[in-house]
Amino acid sequence: MFTIQNARLILPDRVIENGTLLYDRTIRYAGPFIEPSQDTEVFDARGLYVGPGFFDIHCHGGGPNSFGDYPEKAAAWHLSHGTTSVLATLSYGDEPENRLIRAGRICDAMRDTPSIAGIHLEGPFKNPKFGFPGKYQTPATVEYAKRLFDACRGQAKLMMAAPDVENLEPILALARAYGIPLACGHGSATRETYAMMKRYGLINATHHYCASGDYTERMGVRKVAMDELVDLDDSVYAEIIPDHLGAHVAPERIRLCIRCKGLSRIHVITDSVPFTEDDASDTRTEQPPRKPHSSDDCDIHWVDGKLDGSELTMDKACYNMKRHSGLPTEDVWRMASINPARMLGMSHIGRLEPGCDADILIADEDFNLHMVISKGRRVL
């Protein structure tokens, strides 16, 4: 048994000052101060926050490694920066047959990589006009969708689709039959196509405000499309990529989203992609460099001058989110932990409550990590 004392303990509904956390592989106690027993190892977290591990539901890779090719290495990269749960995300730009192989590779890795909580299918059914075009455009057929879902072996936890893709409804019906909830993104939507996705289990907006919507004006009037429909829908969650520049989502738009969605329907994501050989990044090491977070850090992935995901880790993403939104540390922390877990119905992660997995972070108010614990085992 291990004890963390004198912490600012972040619980789902409150922060406990000078709190105590007891854990082994699971959380045993999380609450006001109690004296530790003599047979427990004690860590004094005075002046620091203690909260649940981050859950990144949209992450393609870490460092030079993609989840589709080297899932264990990609997971380890992000675990060292607080991501104790991740949905390994497969891109819409993959060659169709290779996507099936990569799904199987992730499933194999999950046996010995507990931080991989499932697979997020970002597409492949998207509108090619929205987002980076990629090399391949997978036809929207039920036959391919079934092969893809089968390749995921029951581990597909979320699938993005563009509402304006032709012949989409049979694929949505198949996803519902497989128990896969839906996200909308990489396209536009009318009221009718958005309502269609709602009928089949829409719960999430993929990297909200990025590669979505339709900004065409008609006689000076902006059209209502996907972004606005999501903002007005209290039942649908919104992903936010908070890079340091606000290139994906401007700080003003982040604050607008908070006004529309509230604190419980937004989650922080990285949309992290592997580094490439021509990146200007300063590292190719097995782990990202560790230094105090700064607003000058470069965390955006560019290809031919265009946004193509990020090079974020969740600790830096939370720092950026706090800086852009003006929210307190505990509210941002919940956006990176309990909110995505609640959306996906994963009650054993994302919170510090008795019986939950002992995925624990100790950090300062700016998300500089002092300790990372995964399933009761200290990894940082």
C-alpha positions in Angstrom: 0.0 0.0 0.0 1.2 3.5 -0.8 0.1 6.9 0.7 0.2 10.4 -0.8 -0.3 13.1 1.9 -0.9 16.8 2.0 -2.1 17.0 -1.6 -4.5 19.3 -3.4 -6.6 16.3 -4.3 -8.6 16.7 -7.5 -11.9 14.7 -7.3 -14.7 14.7 -9.8 -16.7 17.3 -8.0 -14.3 19.2 -5.7 -10.7 19.8 -4.6 -9.7 18.6 -1.2 -6.9 20.6 0.5 -4.3 18.6 2.4 -5.9 15.4 1.2 -4.8 11.8 1.5 -4.7 9.2 -1.3 -4.2 5.5 -0.5 -3.6 3.0 -3.4 -2.0 -0.2 -4.6 -3.1 -1.3 -8.0 -6.4 0.5 -7.4 -7.5 3.5 -5.4 -8.3 2.6 -1.8 -9.1 5.9 -0.4 -9.3 9.5 -1.7 -10.4 12.2 0.8 -9.5 14.4 3.8 -6.3 13.8 5.7 -5.9 10.6 7.6 -2.8 9.3 9.4 -1.0 6.6 7.3 -0.4 3.1 8.7 3.1 2.1 9.6 3.4 -0.4 6.8 2.8 2.1 4.0 5.2 4.1 1.9 4.4 7.8 2.2 5.0 10.6 -0.3 4.5 14.2 0.8 2.8 16.2 -2.0 2.6 19.5 -0.1 2.1 22.4 -2.4 1.3 20.1 -5.4 -1.8 18.8 -7.1 -2.7 15.1 -7.2 -5.2 14.0 -9.8 -6.1 11.2 -12.2 -3.9 10.3 -15.1 -4.7 11.9 -18.4 -6.9 10.2 -21.0 -6.1 11.2 -24.6 -8.8 9.9 -26.9 -7.2 11.3 -30.1 -3.5 10.4 -30.5 -1.7 9.0 -33.6 1.7 8.6 -32.2 4.5 9.8 -30.0 8.0 10.9 -31.0 9.1 9.1 -34.1 6.6 6.3 -33.6 3.0 5.9 -34.8 0.5 3.8 -32.9 -0.1 1.8 -36.1 3.5 0.7 -36.5 5.1 0.8 -33.0 2.2 1.0 -30.5 4.2 0.1 -27.4 6.8 2.8 -28.1 4.2 5.4 -28.9 2.3 4.6 -25.7 5.5 4.8 -23.6 6.3 8.2 -25.0 3.0 9.6 -23.8 2.9 7.7 -20.6 6.1 9.5 -19.5 4.1 12.7 -19.9 1.1 11.7 -17.9 -1.1 9.9 -20.4 -2.1 6.8 -18.5 -4.9 6.0 -20.9 -5.0 6.6 -24.7 -7.1 5.7 -27.7 -4.6 4.7 -30.4 -5.8 6.6 -33.4 -5.8 5.4 -37.0 -5.7 8.0 -39.7 -8.0 8.5 -42.6 -4.9 8.9 -44.8 -3.7 5.2 -44.6 -3.8 2.8 -47.5 -7.0 0.8 -46.8 -5.3 -2.7 -46.4 -2.5 -1.3 -44.3 -5.1 0.2 -41.9 -6.4 -3.3 -41.2 -2.9 -4.5 -40.4 -2.3 -1.6 -38.1 -5.5 -2.2 -36.3 -4.4 -5.8 -35.6 -1.0 -4.6 -34.4 -2.6 -2.3 -31.9 -4.8 -5.1 -30.6 -1.8 -7.3 -30.1 0.0 -4.6 -28.2 -2.9 -4.0 -25.8 -2.2 -7.4 -24.1 1.0 -6.0 -22.6 0.4 -2.2 -22.8 -2.3 -1.3 -20.3 -2.3 2.4 -21.2 -3.8 1.7 -24.6 -7.5 1.7 -23.8 -8.7 1.0 -27.3 -8.7 2.3 -30.9 -10.1 5.5 -32.3 -10.9 5.3 -36.0 -10.5 8.8 -37.4 -12.4 8.0 -40.5 -11.6 6.8 -43.0 -15.0 8.1 -44.3 -14.3 11.8 -44.7 -14.9 14.7 -47.1 -11.6 15.2 -49.0 -12.2 18.9 -49.0 -11.8 19.1 -45.2 -8.4 18.5 -43.6 -5.1 17.3 -45.1 -5.9 15.4 -48.3 -3.7 12.4 -47.6 -2.6 9.9 -50.2 -5.6 7.7 -50.0 -9.4 8.2 -50.0 -11.2 5.1 -48.8 -14.5 4.5 -50.5 -17.5 4.6 -48.2 -18.7 1.0 -48.4 -20.3 -1.3 -45.9 -18.0 -4.1 -47.0 -14.8 -2.2 -46.1 -16.3 -0.9 -42.8 -17.1 -4.5 -41.7 -13.5 -5.6 -42.5 -12.2 -2.6 -40.5 -14.5 -3.2 -37.5 -13.5 -6.9 -37.5 -9.8 -6.0 -37.6 -10.3 -4.0 -34.4 -11.5 -7.2 -32.5 -14.0 -5.3 -30.4 -11.5 -2.6 -29.4 -12.9 0.2 -31.6 -14.1 2.7 -29.0 -14.9 5.6 -31.3 -15.3 6.2 -35.1 -15.3 9.6 -36.8 -17.3 10.1 -40.0 -18.1 13.2 -42.0 -21.9 13.7 -42.1 -21.8 14.8 -45.7 -20.2 11.6 -47.1 -22.4 9.9 -49.6 -23.9 6.5 -48.8 -22.9 6.9 -45.1 -26.0 5.8 -43.3 -25.6 2.0 -43.8 -22.0 2.4 -42.4 -23.4 4.2 -39.4 -26.0 1.5 -38.9 -23.2 -1.1 -39.0 -21.1 0.8 -36.4 -24.1 0.9 -34.1 -24.5 -2.9 -34.5 -20.9 -3.3 -33.5 -21.4 -1.0 -30.5 -19.1 1.8 -31.8 -20.1 5.3 -30.9 -19.6 8.1 -33.4 -17.8 11.4 -33.8 -18.3 14.0 -36.5 -15.5 15.7 -38.3 -13.5 16.3 -41.5 -16.6 17.5 -43.3 -19.6 19.7 -43.1 -23.2 19.1 -41.9 -26.7 20.3 -42.5 -29.4 20.0 -39.8 -30.5 16.8 -41.6 -27.2 15.0 -41.9 -26.3 16.0 -38.3 -29.6 14.6 -37.1 -28.8 11.4 -39.0 -25.6 10.9 -37.1 -27.4 11.6 -33.8 -29.8 8.7 -34.6 -26.9 6.3 -34.9 -25.0 7.3 -31.7 -23.1 10.6 -32.2 -21.3 11.6 -29.0 -18.2 13.6 -30.0 -16.9 16.3 -32.3 -13.5 15.4 -33.6 -10.9 18.3 -33.0 -13.7 20.8 -32.8 -13.4 23.9 -35.1 -10.7 22.2 -37.1 -11.5 20.8 -40.6 -15.2 21.2 -40.0 -18.0 23.5 -40.7 -18.8 25.4 -43.9 -17.9 29.1 -43.8 -19.5 30.0 -47.1 -21.5 33.2 -46.8 -24.7 33.8 -48.8 -25.6 37.5 -49.1 -23.5 38.3 -46.1 -25.1 35.6 -43.9 -22.8 32.8 -42.5 -24.3 29.4 -42.9 -25.1 27.2 -39.9 -23.0 24.0 -40.2 -21.2 21.4 -38.1 -19.5 23.7 -35.6 -22.6 25.6 -34.7 -24.7 22.4 -34.4 -22.2 20.9 -32.1 -22.0 24.1 -30.0 -25.7 24.0 -29.5 -25.9 20.3 -28.7 -25.7 19.7 -25.0 -25.3 15.9 -25.4 -22.3 16.0 -27.7 -18.7 16.4 -26.4 -16.1 18.5 -28.1 -12.4 17.8 -28.5 -10.0 20.7 -28.3 -6.3 20.8 -29.5 -4.7 23.5 -27.4 -1.4 24.2 -29.1 0.8 27.0 -27.9 -0.1 29.5 -30.7 -3.8 28.8 -30.8 -3.3 27.7 -34.4 -5.7 24.8 -34.2 -8.2 26.7 -32.0 -7.8 30.4 -31.2 -8.0 31.3 -27.5 -11.2 33.3 -28.1 -12.8 30.3 -29.7 -11.8 28.1 -26.8 -13.5 30.5 -24.4 -16.6 30.6 -26.6 -16.7 26.8 -26.6 -16.6 26.8 -22.8 -19.6 29.2 -22.7 -21.5 26.9 -25.1 -20.6 23.5 -23.9 -19.8 24.1 -20.2 -16.9 22.4 -18.3 -18.2 18.8 -18.5 -18.6 18.5 -22.3 -15.1 19.4 -23.5 -12.0 17.3 -23.5 -8.3 18.2 -24.2 -6.6 16.1 -26.8 -3.2 16.1 -28.5 -3.9 14.9 -32.0 -0.2 14.1 -31.8 1.4 12.6 -34.9 4.9 11.1 -35.3 7.8 13.3 -36.1 9.1 13.0 -39.6 12.7 13.2 -40.9 12.3 16.8 -42.2 10.7 18.1 -39.0 12.5 21.0 -37.3 12.0 19.3 -34.0 14.9 19.4 -31.6 14.8 15.7 -30.6 14.7 12.1 -32.0 15.3 10.6 -28.6 13.1 7.8 -27.0 11.5 10.3 -24.7 10.6 14.0 -25.2 12.8 16.6 -23.4 11.6 17.5 -19.9 11.6 21.2 -19.0 9.2 23.7 -17.4 6.3 24.5 -19.8 6.6 27.7 -21.7 4.4 29.6 -24.1 7.3 29.6 -26.5 7.4 25.8 -26.9 6.9 24.5 -30.4 4.2 21.8 -30.5 2.6 22.1 -33.9 3.2 19.7 -36.8 3.4 21.3 -40.2 3.4 19.7 -43.6 4.0 21.9 -46.6 3.0 24.9 -44.6 -0.3 23.4 -43.5 -1.4 22.1 -40.1 -1.2 18.3 -39.8 -1.8 17.5 -36.2 0.5 18.4 -33.3 3.6 17.3 -31.5 1.9 17.8 -28.1 2.0 15.7 -25.0 -1.0 16.0 -22.6 0.9 17.8 -19.9 1.8 20.6 -22.4 -1.7 20.5 -23.9 -3.2 21.1 -20.4 -0.7 24.0 -19.8 -1.8 25.6 -23.0 -5.5 25.0 -22.3 -5.2 26.7 -18.9 -3.3 29.6 -20.5 -5.8 30.1 -23.3 -8.9 29.6 -21.3 -8.2 31.2 -18.0 -9.6 28.2 -16.2 -8.2 26.9 -12.9 -5.9 23.9 -12.9 -8.5 21.5 -11.6 -11.1 22.3 -14.4 -8.6 21.7 -17.1 -7.4 18.5 -15.4 -10.9 17.1 -15.5 -11.2 18.0 -19.2 -8.1 15.7 -19.7 -9.3 12.8 -17.5 -12.8 12.3 -16.3 -14.6 14.0 -19.2 -13.4 11.6 -21.9 -13.8 8.6 -19.6 -17.3 9.6 -18.8 -18.1 10.1 -22.5 -17.0 6.6 -23.3 -18.5 5.0 -20.2 -15.1 3.9 -18.8 -15.9 4.3 -15.1 -12.6 2.6 -13.9 -10.3 5.3 -15.2 -10.2 9.1 -15.2 -11.0 9.6 -11.6 -9.6 9.2 -8.1 -12.3 7.1 -6.4 -12.1 3.8 -4.5 -12.0 0.8 -6.9 -10.7 2.8 -9.9 -7.4 2.0 -11.5 -4.5 3.7 -9.7 -3.6 6.0 -12.5 -2.2 9.0 -10.7 -0.3 12.2 -11.5 1.4 14.6 -9.1 2.0 18.0 -10.7 2.3 21.7 -10.0 -0.4 24.3 -11.1 1.1 24.5 -14.6 1.1 20.7 -15.1 4.8 20.2 -14.7 4.9 16.6 -13.6 6.6 15.4 -10.4 5.3 11.8 -10.6 3.4 9.5 -12.9 1.8 6.3 -11.6 0.2 3.8 -13.9 -1.9 0.9 -12.4 -0.1 1.4 -9.1 3.4 1.4 -10.6 5.5 4.5 -10.6 6.8 5.2 -14.1 8.2 8.7 -13.5 
